[in-house]
């Protein structure tokens, strides 16, 4: 089972990466944190303890995002009735 980015999870359920990240925030897997800010001062996502049960930070050198277990697509479909 390979972990997937928000973009790839979105392709499975007909959503884009931004929509997936918004849903992940709503269910408590990630949150915007003032301790993590971009060069422009925008808050960045941080994975929560709950989120760490289903994913982790991406190890890809060009990614600032997360990778998620395959089951996250099913969790989102169930919670958001997709």
C-alpha positions in Angstrom: 0.0 0.0 0.0 1.7 3.2 -1.2 0.8 6.5 0.4 -0.8 9.2 -1.7 -0.7 13.0 -1.8 -3.8 15.1 -1.5 -3.8 15.5 -5.3 -3.9 11.7 -5.8 -6.5 11.1 -3.1 -8.6 13.8 -4.8 -8.4 12.0 -8.2 -9.9 8.9 -6.5 -12.9 10.8 -5.2 -13.4 13.6 -7.8 -11.9 16.5 -5.8 -8.8 18.7 -6.2 -5.9 18.9 -3.7 -7.2 22.1 -2.1 -10.6 20.5 -1.5 -9.0 17.4 0.0 -6.8 19.5 2.4 -9.9 21.5 3.5 -11.7 18.2 4.2 -8.6 16.9 6.1 -8.6 20.0 8.2 -12.4 19.7 8.9 -11.9 16.1 10.2 -8.8 17.1 12.3 -6.0 15.4 10.3 -4.2 18.7 9.5 -4.5 22.3 10.8 -3.0 25.7 9.9 -0.5 26.7 12.5 1.0 30.1 13.2 4.2 28.4 14.2 4.6 27.2 10.6 4.6 30.2 8.2 5.8 30.6 4.6 8.1 33.4 3.5 5.1 35.5 2.7 3.7 35.0 6.2 0.9 32.6 5.3 0.1 29.9 7.8 1.1 26.4 6.7 -0.5 23.1 7.4 0.7 20.9 10.2 -0.2 17.3 10.6 -2.1 16.5 13.9 -1.7 13.5 16.2 -4.9 12.1 14.6 -3.5 12.7 11.1 -0.3 10.9 12.0 -2.4 7.7 12.4 -3.2 7.9 8.7 -0.3 9.8 7.1 2.9 11.7 7.5 5.0 14.5 6.0 6.1 13.8 2.5 9.8 12.8 2.2 9.9 14.0 -1.4 12.4 16.8 -1.7 10.1 19.1 -3.8 7.0 18.6 -1.6 5.9 20.6 1.5 2.8 18.4 1.9 1.7 15.1 3.3 1.2 11.6 2.1 -1.8 9.6 3.2 -2.7 5.9 3.6 -5.1 4.6 0.9 -7.9 4.4 3.6 -8.1 8.2 3.8 -10.0 8.3 0.5 -12.6 5.9 2.1 -12.7 7.9 5.3 -13.4 11.2 3.4 -16.1 9.5 1.3 -17.8 8.2 4.4 -17.6 11.4 6.4 -18.6 13.7 3.6 -21.1 11.3 2.0 -19.3 11.3 -1.4 
